[in-house]
Amino acid sequence: MIGQKTLYSFFSPTPTGKRRVCSPEPAHPRAGVAAVAEENSDVTASVAKKARAGEDEPGTPPSSPLSPEQLDRIQKNKAAALLRLAARNVPVGFGDSWKKHLSGEFGKPYFLMGFVAEERKRYTVYPPPHQVFTWTQMCDIQDVKVVILGQDPYHGPSQAHGLCFSVQRPVPPPPSLENIYKELSTDIDGFLHPGHGDLSGWAKQGVLLLNAVLTVRAHQANSHKEQGWEQFTDAVVAWLNQNLNGLVFLLWGSYAQKKGSVIDRKRHHVLQTAHPSPLSVYRGFFGCQHFSKANELLRKSGKKPIDWSEL
């Protein structure tokens, strides 16, 4: 069975043969809870001692239960300790503004695992560790205006770099991205194929290009599904849904639409259609005009529209 890892080892595994000998992290998520317990106040320890004394000495009345104030203090100590643990486990390349609001996820059991670290030891995994969170580096979390949800990264060499549908230069745009460009050329006046597939220009303007799963084994689509990434990206969508207003969500295909089912339609705008892949593009993606519609919705919300030609 694969052992639990710290979040740092989750992305940058320690080479085999080397062993950390100082201040080891908990080997299991529940060990983190034990560490939290050690940080509780002397009040808790004192009450526990009294309770034990009552059990060991016949005739001694049982100790009084913890007061509401003591319980509240214990809970605050636990929460603070978990935040400290999460802060030590911030993954490589995670943007500061996103870290501020999402670091609580790093200390949760589903995130303290060694799955990706073990995968990187045995296989080629995309994208490389420093690009897994590219989507947090392009703009501050508060500046997100449009959200496009993908499924998992491209699994070919040098393609995935942390933005859904996007590929690094000089890799040719994949078929789905080519279809996106075709729709843009009919929807946005003056749009011309940029000659590459890097969508960083959109991301810097506030277009969140977020895959549901953030890593993949080379040449094996969906090989990292149901390992915890979906929970994390659900938390990202939930935070945006609850804390921002007037976002435009572009949900292409049934997978994205299911993931976006939690979006509050009274606070945000949702545009749905078929996926731009060759298998479904003629089922509604061509002619959807999502790019011009998104800009119109942004204008109505008092936000600057996206320059889709800026790539």
Secondary structure, DSSP 8 states (H G I E B T S, - for coil): ------HHHHHS---TT----SS---SSHHHHHHHHHHTS-HHHHHHHHHHHHHHHSTT--------HHHHHHHHHHHHHHHHHHHHHT--TT--HHHHHHHGGGGGSGGGS--HHHHHHHHS-EES-GGGTTGGGTSS-GGG--EEEEESS---STTT-SSSTT---TTS---HHHHHHHHHHHHHSTT----SS---HHHHTTTEEEEESS--EETTBTTTTTTSSHHHHHHHHHHHHHHH--S-EEEEESHHHHHHGGG--TTTSEEEEE--SSTTTGGGTTTT--HHHHHHHHHHHTT-----TT--
